[in-house]
Amino acid sequence: MQELDLAQMELRAMNAALQSQETGSNLRFEILNPRGAHAVAVGLDAPIEVTVRGSTGYYSAGMNQQATVRVDGSAGPGVAENMMSGKVVIEGDASQYAGATAHGGLLVIKGNASSRCGISMKGIDIVVHGNIGHMSAFMAQAGNLVVLGDAGDALGDSLYEAQIFVRGAVKSLGADCVEKEMRPEHLETLARLLAEAEADAKPEEFRRYGSARQLYNFDIDNAGAY
Amino acid sequence: MCGIVGLFLKDKSLEPELGAMLTEMLVVMSDRGPDSAGIAVYRGADDGQVKITLQSPDPASGFDGLAERLGAQVTQIDTHAIVSCAPGEAAAMRDRIRAMPELRVMSQGDAIEIYKEVGLPRSVAERFDIPALQGSHGIGHTRMATESAVTTLGAHPFSTGADQCLVHNGSLSNHNDLRRRLAKRGVTVETENDTEVAAAYLTWRMNEGDNLGAALEAGIEDLDGFYTFVVGTKTGFGVLRDPIACKPAVLAETEQFVAFGSEYRALVNLPGIDNARVWEPEPATVYFWEH
């Protein structure tokens, strides 16, 4: 375990130290005194384990590959944005657009996520133990968004092929997002994600939402609207 | 972008530290807005005096002999001056000030003082010795200008009614229309700035009988655009975000205070923050506290 103290070192030096780890190095790091700093533990590309002791600001763990980053606090806007692989766990809440545009990996938020969670997600799996805000999974293309609590307005607006699972109430569905039947393969996916996300919930308690696929092609009957 | 901080003290023992805490919070937000900075502080509400905060672009001549010219006590601090008078004299004092075009009124009220200038938070706070100010609550703003020019008058906070002030992160899209609608009701807005229209709107609502919470509720319907507002009154402190809520906001509450920051890092030095309830205010939801 190596300690990196942001009260003692510059943010760039701390990120450079994490980014310079070789693939397969399997090292553990602890970041002290983040004090809401931006861009903590970004651009990592090695199977290292990083624990941040405190809350972070914008874009923490962005562009992550392979690494496991745990924030022992809350995260500001854009946590794990554009993640490619690896795992990011937020013990507290996450601010808006958590996991935006991310292609892979697993993002776990133990508290609540605010608006636009998983916006334009492209393959990431996101598990939120609490609630999510409005416009979550907007234009989501691939991956799974699992919510143990409630979802805000316009869930899954203009959705492509991402799957959404919600255990609580959905305030409203966005354009072209509909409830779909839960088949055995979905329950299997859910069981795996809940276990990986340290979430105490049963797959059978969730409802599944997805794209009605009505926005994929232009409907000639709507020509008069243009 | 803009940076907002606010502090509403519940514990009177913290009142001597208000200016120092607000300054430190605002300086952390400097990179959210380099154009101008301002702070509103509420203090001395019960001393029986009305305070009028004035600003002069040329304080050497603007404030020269001002105490004699106004027949009031004047305390000058750099480009600003606080005029103190009995409540019954306030209207006459405003008439005299209006006849002095080199002076601009920043605020008026029993408790409010506003200090704002072009520049970074650190320099503005030092010019006006903000860290030495004690008080019951205060609001700070550092501005990245979008809707009007980088001037002292375009700086936040804006005050359009006695002991009221408002700061804003965002931009309003219906401020010209709202400015015309307010003018028909006799409410004048001094500058081209969108935020001042929002402040004047809330003042108008409160003059119509709303409390701060009800005025903010009405604002959700009538104000169009992006906004995170923090509002102060003589005894109150309010927060409102628009329904889209893309302008950041963090609230923290302990038994000693309620604090607002555009980002969490503005709050990290507050006493007991590690055990505070910290949350992101919900969209289109009014939060307000009263003493």
Contacts between the chains, C-beta under 8 A, distances in Angstrom:
chain1	res1	chain2	res2	distance
A	35	B	265	5.8
A	35	B	268	4.4
A	36	B	263	6.0
A	36	B	264	3.9
A	36	B	265	3.0
A	36	B	266	7.7
A	36	B	267	7.6
A	36	B	268	5.7
A	37	B	265	6.6
A	55	B	264	5.4
A	55	B	278	7.8
A	57	B	263	5.6
A	57	B	264	6.5
A	57	B	265	5.5
A	58	B	263	7.6
A	74	B	264	7.1
A	74	B	278	6.8
A	76	B	248	7.6
A	76	B	263	6.4
A	76	B	264	6.4
A	77	B	248	6.3
A	93	B	279	7.2
A	93	B	280	6.9
A	95	B	248	6.9
A	95	B	280	5.8
A	96	B	245	7.4
A	96	B	246	7.0
A	96	B	248	7.7
A	114	B	245	7.7
A	114	B	280	5.2
A	115	B	244	7.9
A	115	B	245	5.7
A	115	B	246	7.7
A	115	B	283	6.9
A	133	B	245	7.7
A	133	B	282	7.9
A	133	B	283	7.5
A	134	B	245	7.8
A	134	B	283	6.6
